Amino acid sequence: MVRPSRPVWVDLSKVYRVGECPPTLPDELDLRATVPGLLGMWQATTTGHWVGWVVFTIGNLDRGGTRLQQWIISDALRPRDA
């Protein structure tokens, strides 16, 4: 457990590998964005990779965005100043 939770940046392009994309639509979810999140714990995987349990939001909650909690590969995370 990480107490208190640590602020991190989540690189969605490394979480959701969507490849080349057409021009973005302004009000849709941007799966290539980097969004703020809170890291709650680390866990090693059977392959030796590390993943973090992170709470983060994709998109604007007022316009159909979603708050998520999931394991994120460490390569997609970096520290964020609070």
N, CA, C and O atoms as a Maestro MAE file, in Angstrom:
{
 s_m_m2io_version
 :::
 2.0.0
}

f_m_ct {
 s_m_title
 :::
 protein
 m_atom[328] {
  # First column is atom index #
  i_m_mmod_type
  r_m_x_coord
  r_m_y_coord
  r_m_z_coord
  i_m_residue_number
  s_m_chain_name
  s_m_pdb_residue_name
  s_m_pdb_atom_name
  i_m_atomic_number
  :::
  1 25 0.839 -1.181 0.000 1 A "MET " " N  " 7
  2 3 0.000 0.000 0.000 1 A "MET " " CA " 6
  3 2 0.885 1.246 0.000 1 A "MET " " C  " 6
  4 15 1.974 1.250 0.574 1 A "MET " " O  " 8
  5 25 0.409 2.278 -0.639 2 A "VAL " " N  " 7
  6 3 1.081 3.570 -0.648 2 A "VAL " " CA " 6
  7 2 0.189 4.524 0.133 2 A "VAL " " C  " 6
  8 15 -0.889 4.896 -0.331 2 A "VAL " " O  " 8
  9 25 0.636 4.915 1.307 3 A "ARG " " N  " 7
  10 3 -0.156 5.794 2.162 3 A "ARG " " CA " 6
  11 2 0.649 7.001 2.554 3 A "ARG " " C  " 6
  12 15 1.747 6.834 3.083 3 A "ARG " " O  " 8
  13 25 0.177 8.204 2.329 4 A "PRO " " N  " 7
  14 3 -1.033 8.476 1.557 4 A "PRO " " CA " 6
  15 2 -0.805 8.178 0.071 4 A "PRO " " C  " 6
  16 15 0.328 8.018 -0.382 4 A "PRO " " O  " 8
  17 25 -1.906 8.110 -0.667 5 A "SER " " N  " 7
  18 3 -1.799 7.879 -2.112 5 A "SER " " CA " 6
  19 2 -0.897 8.939 -2.734 5 A "SER " " C  " 6
  20 15 -0.900 10.097 -2.314 5 A "SER " " O  " 8
  21 25 -0.133 8.532 -3.731 6 A "ARG " " N  " 7
  22 3 0.802 9.454 -4.385 6 A "ARG " " CA " 6
  23 2 0.229 9.956 -5.703 6 A "ARG " " C  " 6
  24 15 -0.334 9.181 -6.476 6 A "ARG " " O  " 8
  25 25 0.374 11.258 -5.959 7 A "PRO " " N  " 7
  26 3 -0.069 11.783 -7.248 7 A "PRO " " CA " 6
  27 2 0.860 11.314 -8.365 7 A "PRO " " C  " 6
  28 15 2.082 11.341 -8.223 7 A "PRO " " O  " 8
  29 25 0.265 10.886 -9.471 8 A "VAL " " N  " 7
  30 3 1.016 10.420 -10.639 8 A "VAL " " CA " 6
  31 2 0.372 10.958 -11.906 8 A "VAL " " C  " 6
  32 15 -0.780 11.392 -11.908 8 A "VAL " " O  " 8
  33 25 1.138 10.917 -12.973 9 A "TRP " " N  " 7
  34 3 0.609 11.144 -14.316 9 A "TRP " " CA " 6
  35 2 0.405 9.779 -14.964 9 A "TRP " " C  " 6
  36 15 1.253 8.896 -14.835 9 A "TRP " " O  " 8
  37 25 -0.707 9.605 -15.653 10 A "VAL " " N  " 7
  38 3 -1.024 8.366 -16.369 10 A "VAL " " CA " 6
  39 2 -1.004 8.668 -17.863 10 A "VAL " " C  " 6
  40 15 -1.801 9.469 -18.352 10 A "VAL " " O  " 8
  41 25 -0.097 8.026 -18.582 11 A "ASP " " N  " 7
  42 3 -0.005 8.189 -20.032 11 A "ASP " " CA " 6
  43 2 -0.967 7.193 -20.672 11 A "ASP " " C  " 6
  44 15 -0.654 6.011 -20.813 11 A "ASP " " O  " 8
  45 25 -2.134 7.685 -21.056 12 A "LEU " " N  " 7
  46 3 -3.166 6.799 -21.594 12 A "LEU " " CA " 6
  47 2 -2.745 6.114 -22.884 12 A "LEU " " C  " 6
  48 15 -3.252 5.037 -23.198 12 A "LEU " " O  " 8
  49 25 -1.819 6.721 -23.646 13 A "SER " " N  " 7
  50 3 -1.376 6.092 -24.894 13 A "SER " " CA " 6
  51 2 -0.605 4.804 -24.624 13 A "SER " " C  " 6
  52 15 -0.496 3.952 -25.505 13 A "SER " " O  " 8
  53 25 -0.066 4.654 -23.400 14 A "LYS " " N  " 7
  54 3 0.630 3.422 -23.025 14 A "LYS " " CA " 6
  55 2 -0.298 2.424 -22.346 14 A "LYS " " C  " 6
  56 15 0.035 1.247 -22.208 14 A "LYS " " O  " 8
  57 25 -1.454 2.900 -21.928 15 A "VAL " " N  " 7
  58 3 -2.458 2.029 -21.308 15 A "VAL " " CA " 6
  59 2 -3.378 1.464 -22.383 15 A "VAL " " C  " 6
  60 15 -3.656 0.265 -22.410 15 A "VAL " " O  " 8
  61 25 -3.843 2.334 -23.263 16 A "TYR " " N  " 7
  62 3 -4.753 1.959 -24.353 16 A "TYR " " CA " 6
  63 2 -4.026 2.180 -25.665 16 A "TYR " " C  " 6
  64 15 -4.008 3.297 -26.182 16 A "TYR " " O  " 8
  65 25 -3.438 1.153 -26.201 17 A "ARG " " N  " 7
  66 3 -2.642 1.277 -27.419 17 A "ARG " " CA " 6
  67 2 -3.570 1.261 -28.630 17 A "ARG " " C  " 6
  68 15 -3.906 0.205 -29.166 17 A "ARG " " O  " 8
  69 25 -3.972 2.461 -29.046 18 A "VAL " " N  " 7
  70 3 -4.926 2.576 -30.139 18 A "VAL " " CA " 6
  71 2 -4.256 2.793 -31.488 18 A "VAL " " C  " 6
  72 15 -4.941 2.807 -32.511 18 A "VAL " " O  " 8
  73 25 -2.951 2.961 -31.521 19 A "GLY " " N  " 7
  74 3 -2.236 3.139 -32.780 19 A "GLY " " CA " 6
  75 2 -2.526 4.483 -33.416 19 A "GLY " " C  " 6
  76 15 -2.905 5.437 -32.737 19 A "GLY " " O  " 8
  77 25 -2.346 4.548 -34.720 20 A "GLU " " N  " 7
  78 3 -2.597 5.789 -35.447 20 A "GLU " " CA " 6
  79 2 -4.081 6.101 -35.426 20 A "GLU " " C  " 6
  80 15 -4.924 5.214 -35.562 20 A "GLU " " O  " 8
  81 25 -4.381 7.368 -35.254 21 A "CYS " " N  " 7
  82 3 -5.772 7.792 -35.133 21 A "CYS " " CA " 6
  83 2 -6.068 8.902 -36.119 21 A "CYS " " C  " 6
  84 15 -5.186 9.686 -36.468 21 A "CYS " " O  " 8
  85 25 -7.316 8.966 -36.569 22 A "PRO " " N  " 7
  86 3 -7.724 10.119 -37.369 22 A "PRO " " CA " 6
  87 2 -7.737 11.358 -36.474 22 A "PRO " " C  " 6
  88 15 -7.565 11.235 -35.261 22 A "PRO " " O  " 8
  89 25 -7.935 12.538 -37.038 23 A "PRO " " N  " 7
  90 3 -8.016 13.744 -36.199 23 A "PRO " " CA " 6
  91 2 -9.030 13.549 -35.073 23 A "PRO " " C  " 6
  92 15 -10.065 12.909 -35.257 23 A "PRO " " O  " 8
  93 25 -8.718 14.109 -33.910 24 A "THR " " N  " 7
  94 3 -9.586 13.916 -32.753 24 A "THR " " CA " 6
  95 2 -10.860 14.738 -32.865 24 A "THR " " C  " 6
  96 15 -10.897 15.787 -33.509 24 A "THR " " O  " 8
  97 25 -11.887 14.238 -32.228 25 A "LEU " " N  " 7
  98 3 -13.147 14.959 -32.108 25 A "LEU " " CA " 6
  99 2 -13.109 15.674 -30.766 25 A "LEU " " C  " 6
  100 15 -12.792 15.050 -29.753 25 A "LEU " " O  " 8
  101 25 -13.423 16.959 -30.729 26 A "PRO " " N  " 7
  102 3 -13.178 17.766 -29.525 26 A "PRO " " CA " 6
  103 2 -13.882 17.299 -28.252 26 A "PRO " " C  " 6
  104 15 -13.329 17.481 -27.168 26 A "PRO " " O  " 8
  105 25 -15.046 16.721 -28.329 27 A "ASP " " N  " 7
  106 3 -15.788 16.351 -27.122 27 A "ASP " " CA " 6
  107 2 -15.732 14.862 -26.805 27 A "ASP " " C  " 6
  108 15 -16.469 14.399 -25.935 27 A "ASP " " O  " 8
  109 25 -14.902 14.121 -27.469 28 A "GLU " " N  " 7
  110 3 -14.813 12.677 -27.252 28 A "GLU " " CA " 6
  111 2 -13.656 12.345 -26.311 28 A "GLU " " C  " 6
  112 15 -12.864 13.222 -25.965 28 A "GLU " " O  " 8
  113 25 -13.557 11.089 -25.898 29 A "LEU " " N  " 7
  114 3 -12.491 10.658 -25.002 29 A "LEU " " CA " 6
  115 2 -11.161 10.604 -25.748 29 A "LEU " " C  " 6
  116 15 -11.073 10.021 -26.828 29 A "LEU " " O  " 8
  117 25 -10.140 11.207 -25.176 30 A "ASP " " N  " 7
  118 3 -8.812 11.217 -25.786 30 A "ASP " " CA " 6
  119 2 -7.956 10.158 -25.104 30 A "ASP " " C  " 6
  120 15 -7.446 10.380 -24.006 30 A "ASP " " O  " 8
  121 25 -7.798 9.013 -25.749 31 A "LEU " " N  " 7
  122 3 -7.020 7.916 -25.178 31 A "LEU " " CA " 6
  123 2 -5.529 8.085 -25.415 31 A "LEU " " C  " 6
  124 15 -4.751 7.173 -25.134 31 A "LEU " " O  " 8
  125 25 -5.116 9.253 -25.934 32 A "ARG " " N  " 7
  126 3 -3.699 9.566 -26.091 32 A "ARG " " CA " 6
  127 2 -3.244 10.614 -25.086 32 A "ARG " " C  " 6
  128 15 -2.075 10.999 -25.084 32 A "ARG " " O  " 8
  129 25 -4.145 11.078 -24.238 33 A "ALA " " N  " 7
  130 3 -3.834 12.144 -23.270 33 A "ALA " " CA " 6
  131 2 -3.014 11.600 -22.099 33 A "ALA " " C  " 6
  132 15 -2.938 10.390 -21.883 33 A "ALA " " O  " 8
  133 25 -2.410 12.510 -21.358 34 A "THR " " N  " 7
  134 3 -1.788 12.195 -20.080 34 A "THR " " CA " 6
  135 2 -2.653 12.856 -19.019 34 A "THR " " C  " 6
  136 15 -2.872 14.066 -19.051 34 A "THR " " O  " 8
  137 25 -3.145 12.054 -18.075 35 A "VAL " " N  " 7
  138 3 -4.104 12.552 -17.091 35 A "VAL " " CA " 6
  139 2 -3.572 12.349 -15.673 35 A "VAL " " C  " 6
  140 15 -2.753 11.459 -15.442 35 A "VAL " " O  " 8
  141 25 -4.030 13.167 -14.720 36 A "PRO " " N  " 7
  142 3 -3.610 12.987 -13.336 36 A "PRO " " CA " 6
  143 2 -4.305 11.792 -12.702 36 A "PRO " " C  " 6
  144 15 -5.443 11.466 -13.042 36 A "PRO " " O  " 8
  145 25 -3.607 11.145 -11.777 37 A "GLY " " N  " 7
  146 3 -4.181 10.026 -11.048 37 A "GLY " " CA " 6
  147 2 -3.578 9.940 -9.655 37 A "GLY " " C  " 6
  148 15 -2.667 10.690 -9.307 37 A "GLY " " O  " 8
  149 25 -4.103 9.013 -8.869 38 A "LEU " " N  " 7
  150 3 -3.583 8.751 -7.528 38 A "LEU " " CA " 6
  151 2 -3.198 7.285 -7.424 38 A "LEU " " C  " 6
  152 15 -4.026 6.396 -7.624 38 A "LEU " " O  " 8
  153 25 -1.926 7.044 -7.108 39 A "LEU " " N  " 7
  154 3 -1.378 5.700 -6.963 39 A "LEU " " CA " 6
  155 2 -1.639 5.195 -5.552 39 A "LEU " " C  " 6
  156 15 -1.243 5.837 -4.579 39 A "LEU " " O  " 8
  157 25 -2.302 4.049 -5.434 40 A "GLY " " N  " 7
  158 3 -2.630 3.493 -4.126 40 A "GLY " " CA " 6
  159 2 -1.762 2.328 -3.695 40 A "GLY " " C  " 6
  160 15 -1.592 2.100 -2.497 40 A "GLY " " O  " 8
  161 25 -1.200 1.577 -4.655 41 A "MET " " N  " 7
  162 3 -0.328 0.455 -4.297 41 A "MET " " CA " 6
  163 2 0.430 -0.026 -5.523 41 A "MET " " C  " 6
  164 15 0.047 0.243 -6.662 41 A "MET " " O  " 8
  165 25 1.520 -0.748 -5.260 42 A "TRP " " N  " 7
  166 3 2.318 -1.418 -6.288 42 A "TRP " " CA " 6
  167 2 2.144 -2.914 -6.148 42 A "TRP " " C  " 6
  168 15 1.922 -3.427 -5.052 42 A "TRP " " O  " 8
  169 25 2.249 -3.625 -7.294 43 A "GLN " " N  " 7
  170 3 2.195 -5.088 -7.268 43 A "GLN " " CA " 6
  171 2 3.090 -5.618 -8.386 43 A "GLN " " C  " 6
  172 15 3.058 -5.117 -9.510 43 A "GLN " " O  " 8
  173 25 3.877 -6.624 -8.069 44 A "ALA " " N  " 7
  174 3 4.673 -7.296 -9.099 44 A "ALA " " CA " 6
  175 2 3.780 -8.299 -9.832 44 A "ALA " " C  " 6
  176 15 2.858 -8.870 -9.250 44 A "ALA " " O  " 8
  177 25 4.070 -8.499 -11.113 45 A "THR " " N  " 7
  178 3 3.319 -9.479 -11.896 45 A "THR " " CA " 6
  179 2 4.141 -10.763 -12.038 45 A "THR " " C  " 6
  180 15 5.314 -10.797 -11.668 45 A "THR " " O  " 8
  181 25 3.531 -11.803 -12.568 46 A "THR " " N  " 7
  182 3 4.225 -13.075 -12.761 46 A "THR " " CA " 6
  183 2 5.333 -12.966 -13.812 46 A "THR " " C  " 6
  184 15 6.219 -13.818 -13.874 46 A "THR " " O  " 8
  185 25 5.281 -11.913 -14.639 47 A "THR " " N  " 7
  186 3 6.309 -11.717 -15.668 47 A "THR " " CA " 6
  187 2 7.422 -10.794 -15.196 47 A "THR " " C  " 6
  188 15 8.346 -10.499 -15.955 47 A "THR " " O  " 8
  189 25 7.343 -10.334 -13.951 48 A "GLY " " N  " 7
  190 3 8.372 -9.462 -13.406 48 A "GLY " " CA " 6
  191 2 8.121 -7.983 -13.625 48 A "GLY " " C  " 6
  192 15 8.927 -7.152 -13.207 48 A "GLY " " O  " 8
  193 25 7.020 -7.643 -14.272 49 A "HIS " " N  " 7
  194 3 6.662 -6.235 -14.451 49 A "HIS " " CA " 6
  195 2 6.008 -5.719 -13.178 49 A "HIS " " C  " 6
  196 15 5.488 -6.497 -12.378 49 A "HIS " " O  " 8
  197 25 6.037 -4.405 -12.995 50 A "TRP " " N  " 7
  198 3 5.349 -3.774 -11.879 50 A "TRP " " CA " 6
  199 2 4.137 -3.027 -12.403 50 A "TRP " " C  " 6
  200 15 4.193 -2.382 -13.450 50 A "TRP " " O  " 8
  201 25 3.039 -3.120 -11.661 51 A "VAL " " N  " 7
  202 3 1.828 -2.379 -11.981 51 A "VAL " " CA " 6
  203 2 1.394 -1.606 -10.746 51 A "VAL " " C  " 6
  204 15 1.631 -2.033 -9.615 51 A "VAL " " O  " 8
  205 25 0.763 -0.474 -10.973 52 A "GLY " " N  " 7
  206 3 0.248 0.333 -9.876 52 A "GLY " " CA " 6
  207 2 -1.267 0.363 -9.919 52 A "GLY " " C  " 6
  208 15 -1.860 0.418 -10.996 52 A "GLY " " O  " 8
  209 25 -1.903 0.326 -8.740 53 A "TRP " " N  " 7
  210 3 -3.349 0.479 -8.651 53 A "TRP " " CA " 6
  211 2 -3.622 1.976 -8.611 53 A "TRP " " C  " 6
  212 15 -3.248 2.656 -7.655 53 A "TRP " " O  " 8
  213 25 -4.277 2.491 -9.656 54 A "VAL " " N  " 7
  214 3 -4.417 3.928 -9.835 54 A "VAL " " CA " 6
  215 2 -5.883 4.305 -10.024 54 A "VAL " " C  " 6
  216 15 -6.636 3.613 -10.710 54 A "VAL " " O  " 8
  217 25 -6.266 5.407 -9.407 55 A "VAL " " N  " 7
  218 3 -7.578 6.019 -9.612 55 A "VAL " " CA " 6
  219 2 -7.352 7.228 -10.516 55 A "VAL " " C  " 6
  220 15 -6.513 8.078 -10.215 55 A "VAL " " O  " 8
  221 25 -8.098 7.311 -11.628 56 A "PHE " " N  " 7
  222 3 -7.933 8.420 -12.563 56 A "PHE " " CA " 6
  223 2 -9.221 8.618 -13.349 56 A "PHE " " C  " 6
  224 15 -10.122 7.780 -13.315 56 A "PHE " " O  " 8
  225 25 -9.291 9.726 -14.048 57 A "THR " " N  " 7
  226 3 -10.481 10.045 -14.839 57 A "THR " " CA " 6
  227 2 -10.086 10.197 -16.299 57 A "THR " " C  " 6
  228 15 -9.081 10.831 -16.622 57 A "THR " " O  " 8
  229 25 -10.889 9.608 -17.173 58 A "ILE " " N  " 7
  230 3 -10.733 9.808 -18.612 58 A "ILE " " CA " 6
  231 2 -11.871 10.707 -19.053 58 A "ILE " " C  " 6
  232 15 -13.042 10.402 -18.826 58 A "ILE " " O  " 8
  233 25 -11.523 11.812 -19.682 59 A "GLY " " N  " 7
  234 3 -12.540 12.728 -20.188 59 A "GLY " " CA " 6
  235 2 -13.126 13.601 -19.096 59 A "GLY " " C  " 6
  236 15 -12.766 13.486 -17.924 59 A "GLY " " O  " 8
  237 25 -14.019 14.460 -19.494 60 A "ASN " " N  " 7
  238 3 -14.703 15.375 -18.597 60 A "ASN " " CA " 6
  239 2 -15.927 14.676 -18.013 60 A "ASN " " C  " 6
  240 15 -16.805 14.245 -18.760 60 A "ASN " " O  " 8
  241 25 -15.997 14.560 -16.701 61 A "LEU " " N  " 7
  242 3 -17.109 13.859 -16.056 61 A "LEU " " CA " 6
  243 2 -18.460 14.470 -16.404 61 A "LEU " " C  " 6
  244 15 -19.472 13.771 -16.425 61 A "LEU " " O  " 8
  245 25 -18.480 15.768 -16.677 62 A "ASP " " N  " 7
  246 3 -19.738 16.434 -17.034 62 A "ASP " " CA " 6
  247 2 -20.197 16.103 -18.447 62 A "ASP " " C  " 6
  248 15 -21.354 16.336 -18.797 62 A "ASP " " O  " 8
  249 25 -19.289 15.559 -19.262 63 A "ARG " " N  " 7
  250 3 -19.629 15.267 -20.659 63 A "ARG " " CA " 6
  251 2 -19.380 13.807 -21.019 63 A "ARG " " C  " 6
  252 15 -18.966 13.514 -22.141 63 A "ARG " " O  " 8
  253 25 -19.619 12.907 -20.108 64 A "GLY " " N  " 7
  254 3 -19.494 11.493 -20.439 64 A "GLY " " CA " 6
  255 2 -18.179 10.855 -20.071 64 A "GLY " " C  " 6
  256 15 -17.928 9.707 -20.440 64 A "GLY " " O  " 8
  257 25 -17.327 11.570 -19.348 65 A "GLY " " N  " 7
  258 3 -16.075 10.987 -18.894 65 A "GLY " " CA " 6
  259 2 -16.334 9.934 -17.821 65 A "GLY " " C  " 6
  260 15 -17.453 9.800 -17.325 65 A "GLY " " O  " 8
  261 25 -15.297 9.197 -17.474 66 A "THR " " N  " 7
  262 3 -15.437 8.108 -16.518 66 A "THR " " CA " 6
  263 2 -14.291 8.119 -15.524 66 A "THR " " C  " 6
  264 15 -13.136 8.335 -15.892 66 A "THR " " O  " 8
  265 25 -14.624 7.881 -14.251 67 A "ARG " " N  " 7
  266 3 -13.606 7.722 -13.215 67 A "ARG " " CA " 6
  267 2 -13.298 6.223 -13.137 67 A "ARG " " C  " 6
  268 15 -14.204 5.400 -13.003 67 A "ARG " " O  " 8
  269 25 -12.012 5.885 -13.223 68 A "LEU " " N  " 7
  270 3 -11.587 4.487 -13.261 68 A "LEU " " CA " 6
  271 2 -10.649 4.161 -12.114 68 A "LEU " " C  " 6
  272 15 -9.968 5.035 -11.578 68 A "LEU " " O  " 8
  273 25 -10.625 2.892 -11.751 69 A "GLN " " N  " 7
  274 3 -9.641 2.336 -10.831 69 A "GLN " " CA " 6
  275 2 -9.155 1.058 -11.481 69 A "GLN " " C  " 6
  276 15 -9.946 0.149 -11.734 69 A "GLN " " O  " 8
  277 25 -7.862 0.977 -11.754 70 A "GLN " " N  " 7
  278 3 -7.350 -0.227 -12.401 70 A "GLN " " CA " 6
  279 2 -5.844 -0.323 -12.236 70 A "GLN " " C  " 6
  280 15 -5.177 0.636 -11.845 70 A "GLN " " O  " 8
  281 25 -5.321 -1.515 -12.545 71 A "TRP " " N  " 7
  282 3 -3.882 -1.735 -12.559 71 A "TRP " " CA " 6
  283 2 -3.329 -1.087 -13.815 71 A "TRP " " C  " 6
  284 15 -3.869 -1.258 -14.908 71 A "TRP " " O  " 8
  285 25 -2.233 -0.331 -13.644 72 A "ILE " " N  " 7
  286 3 -1.574 0.353 -14.760 72 A "ILE " " CA " 6
  287 2 -0.110 -0.066 -14.765 72 A "ILE " " C  " 6
  288 15 0.551 -0.026 -13.727 72 A "ILE " " O  " 8
  289 25 0.403 -0.468 -15.928 73 A "ILE " " N  " 7
  290 3 1.801 -0.850 -16.065 73 A "ILE " " CA " 6
  291 2 2.689 0.337 -15.679 73 A "ILE " " C  " 6
  292 15 2.378 1.482 -16.007 73 A "ILE " " O  " 8
  293 25 3.780 0.062 -14.990 74 A "SER " " N  " 7
  294 3 4.631 1.141 -14.464 74 A "SER " " CA " 6
  295 2 5.168 2.063 -15.547 74 A "SER " " C  " 6
  296 15 5.400 3.243 -15.285 74 A "SER " " O  " 8
  297 25 5.371 1.549 -16.767 75 A "ASP " " N  " 7
  298 3 5.874 2.379 -17.871 75 A "ASP " " CA " 6
  299 2 4.933 3.532 -18.216 75 A "ASP " " C  " 6
  300 15 5.359 4.521 -18.812 75 A "ASP " " O  " 8
  301 25 3.675 3.412 -17.851 76 A "ALA " " N  " 7
  302 3 2.679 4.449 -18.154 76 A "ALA " " CA " 6
  303 2 2.518 5.450 -17.022 76 A "ALA " " C  " 6
  304 15 1.698 6.363 -17.118 76 A "ALA " " O  " 8
  305 25 3.293 5.292 -15.946 77 A "LEU " " N  " 7
  306 3 3.161 6.170 -14.769 77 A "LEU " " CA " 6
  307 2 4.415 6.980 -14.554 77 A "LEU " " C  " 6
  308 15 5.522 6.511 -14.820 77 A "LEU " " O  " 8
  309 25 4.243 8.201 -14.070 78 A "ARG " " N  " 7
  310 3 5.383 9.004 -13.624 78 A "ARG " " CA " 6
  311 2 4.912 9.909 -12.492 78 A "ARG " " C  " 6
  312 15 3.739 10.280 -12.440 78 A "ARG " " O  " 8
  313 25 5.813 10.262 -11.594 79 A "PRO " " N  " 7
  314 3 5.427 11.092 -10.443 79 A "PRO " " CA " 6
  315 2 4.864 12.447 -10.884 79 A "PRO " " C  " 6
  316 15 5.240 12.990 -11.923 79 A "PRO " " O  " 8
  317 25 3.957 12.970 -10.065 80 A "ARG " " N  " 7
  318 3 3.355 14.278 -10.319 80 A "ARG " " CA " 6
  319 2 3.412 15.080 -9.036 80 A "ARG " " C  " 6
  320 15 3.124 14.558 -7.960 80 A "ARG " " O  " 8
  321 25 3.785 16.354 -9.144 81 A "ASP " " N  " 7
  322 3 3.716 17.230 -7.974 81 A "ASP " " CA " 6
  323 2 2.262 17.442 -7.612 81 A "ASP " " C  " 6
  324 15 1.418 17.651 -8.484 81 A "ASP " " O  " 8
  325 25 1.972 17.389 -6.322 82 A "ALA " " N  " 7
  326 3 0.585 17.558 -5.858 82 A "ALA " " CA " 6
  327 2 0.110 18.913 -6.171 82 A "ALA " " C  " 6
  328 15 -1.032 19.254 -5.862 82 A "ALA " " O  " 8
  :::
 }
 m_bond[327] {
  # First column is bond index #
  i_m_from
  i_m_to
  i_m_order
  :::
  1 1 2 1
  2 2 3 1
  3 3 4 2
  4 3 5 1
  5 5 6 1
  6 6 7 1
  7 7 8 2
  8 7 9 1
  9 9 10 1
  10 10 11 1
  11 11 12 2
  12 11 13 1
  13 13 14 1
  14 14 15 1
  15 15 16 2
  16 15 17 1
  17 17 18 1
  18 18 19 1
  19 19 20 2
  20 19 21 1
  21 21 22 1
  22 22 23 1
  23 23 24 2
  24 23 25 1
  25 25 26 1
  26 26 27 1
  27 27 28 2
  28 27 29 1
  29 29 30 1
  30 30 31 1
  31 31 32 2
  32 31 33 1
  33 33 34 1
  34 34 35 1
  35 35 36 2
  36 35 37 1
  37 37 38 1
  38 38 39 1
  39 39 40 2
  40 39 41 1
  41 41 42 1
  42 42 43 1
  43 43 44 2
  44 43 45 1
  45 45 46 1
  46 46 47 1
  47 47 48 2
  48 47 49 1
  49 49 50 1
  50 50 51 1
  51 51 52 2
  52 51 53 1
  53 53 54 1
  54 54 55 1
  55 55 56 2
  56 55 57 1
  57 57 58 1
  58 58 59 1
  59 59 60 2
  60 59 61 1
  61 61 62 1
  62 62 63 1
  63 63 64 2
  64 63 65 1
  65 65 66 1
  66 66 67 1
  67 67 68 2
  68 67 69 1
  69 69 70 1
  70 70 71 1
  71 71 72 2
  72 71 73 1
  73 73 74 1
  74 74 75 1
  75 75 76 2
  76 75 77 1
  77 77 78 1
  78 78 79 1
  79 79 80 2
  80 79 81 1
  81 81 82 1
  82 82 83 1
  83 83 84 2
  84 83 85 1
  85 85 86 1
  86 86 87 1
  87 87 88 2
  88 87 89 1
  89 89 90 1
  90 90 91 1
  91 91 92 2
  92 91 93 1
  93 93 94 1
  94 94 95 1
  95 95 96 2
  96 95 97 1
  97 97 98 1
  98 98 99 1
  99 99 100 2
  100 99 101 1
  101 101 102 1
  102 102 103 1
  103 103 104 2
  104 103 105 1
  105 105 106 1
  106 106 107 1
  107 107 108 2
  108 107 109 1
  109 109 110 1
  110 110 111 1
  111 111 112 2
  112 111 113 1
  113 113 114 1
  114 114 115 1
  115 115 116 2
  116 115 117 1
  117 117 118 1
  118 118 119 1
  119 119 120 2
  120 119 121 1
  121 121 122 1
  122 122 123 1
  123 123 124 2
  124 123 125 1
  125 125 126 1
  126 126 127 1
  127 127 128 2
  128 127 129 1
  129 129 130 1
  130 130 131 1
  131 131 132 2
  132 131 133 1
  133 133 134 1
  134 134 135 1
  135 135 136 2
  136 135 137 1
  137 137 138 1
  138 138 139 1
  139 139 140 2
  140 139 141 1
  141 141 142 1
  142 142 143 1
  143 143 144 2
  144 143 145 1
  145 145 146 1
  146 146 147 1
  147 147 148 2
  148 147 149 1
  149 149 150 1
  150 150 151 1
  151 151 152 2
  152 151 153 1
  153 153 154 1
  154 154 155 1
  155 155 156 2
  156 155 157 1
  157 157 158 1
  158 158 159 1
  159 159 160 2
  160 159 161 1
  161 161 162 1
  162 162 163 1
  163 163 164 2
  164 163 165 1
  165 165 166 1
  166 166 167 1
  167 167 168 2
  168 167 169 1
  169 169 170 1
  170 170 171 1
  171 171 172 2
  172 171 173 1
  173 173 174 1
  174 174 175 1
  175 175 176 2
  176 175 177 1
  177 177 178 1
  178 178 179 1
  179 179 180 2
  180 179 181 1
  181 181 182 1
  182 182 183 1
  183 183 184 2
  184 183 185 1
  185 185 186 1
  186 186 187 1
  187 187 188 2
  188 187 189 1
  189 189 190 1
  190 190 191 1
  191 191 192 2
  192 191 193 1
  193 193 194 1
  194 194 195 1
  195 195 196 2
  196 195 197 1
  197 197 198 1
  198 198 199 1
  199 199 200 2
  200 199 201 1
  201 201 202 1
  202 202 203 1
  203 203 204 2
  204 203 205 1
  205 205 206 1
  206 206 207 1
  207 207 208 2
  208 207 209 1
  209 209 210 1
  210 210 211 1
  211 211 212 2
  212 211 213 1
  213 213 214 1
  214 214 215 1
  215 215 216 2
  216 215 217 1
  217 217 218 1
  218 218 219 1
  219 219 220 2
  220 219 221 1
  221 221 222 1
  222 222 223 1
  223 223 224 2
  224 223 225 1
  225 225 226 1
  226 226 227 1
  227 227 228 2
  228 227 229 1
  229 229 230 1
  230 230 231 1
  231 231 232 2
  232 231 233 1
  233 233 234 1
  234 234 235 1
  235 235 236 2
  236 235 237 1
  237 237 238 1
  238 238 239 1
  239 239 240 2
  240 239 241 1
  241 241 242 1
  242 242 243 1
  243 243 244 2
  244 243 245 1
  245 245 246 1
  246 246 247 1
  247 247 248 2
  248 247 249 1
  249 249 250 1
  250 250 251 1
  251 251 252 2
  252 251 253 1
  253 253 254 1
  254 254 255 1
  255 255 256 2
  256 255 257 1
  257 257 258 1
  258 258 259 1
  259 259 260 2
  260 259 261 1
  261 261 262 1
  262 262 263 1
  263 263 264 2
  264 263 265 1
  265 265 266 1
  266 266 267 1
  267 267 268 2
  268 267 269 1
  269 269 270 1
  270 270 271 1
  271 271 272 2
  272 271 273 1
  273 273 274 1
  274 274 275 1
  275 275 276 2
  276 275 277 1
  277 277 278 1
  278 278 279 1
  279 279 280 2
  280 279 281 1
  281 281 282 1
  282 282 283 1
  283 283 284 2
  284 283 285 1
  285 285 286 1
  286 286 287 1
  287 287 288 2
  288 287 289 1
  289 289 290 1
  290 290 291 1
  291 291 292 2
  292 291 293 1
  293 293 294 1
  294 294 295 1
  295 295 296 2
  296 295 297 1
  297 297 298 1
  298 298 299 1
  299 299 300 2
  300 299 301 1
  301 301 302 1
  302 302 303 1
  303 303 304 2
  304 303 305 1
  305 305 306 1
  306 306 307 1
  307 307 308 2
  308 307 309 1
  309 309 310 1
  310 310 311 1
  311 311 312 2
  312 311 313 1
  313 313 314 1
  314 314 315 1
  315 315 316 2
  316 315 317 1
  317 317 318 1
  318 318 319 1
  319 319 320 2
  320 319 321 1
  321 321 322 1
  322 322 323 1
  323 323 324 2
  324 323 325 1
  325 325 326 1
  326 326 327 1
  327 327 328 2
  :::
 }
}
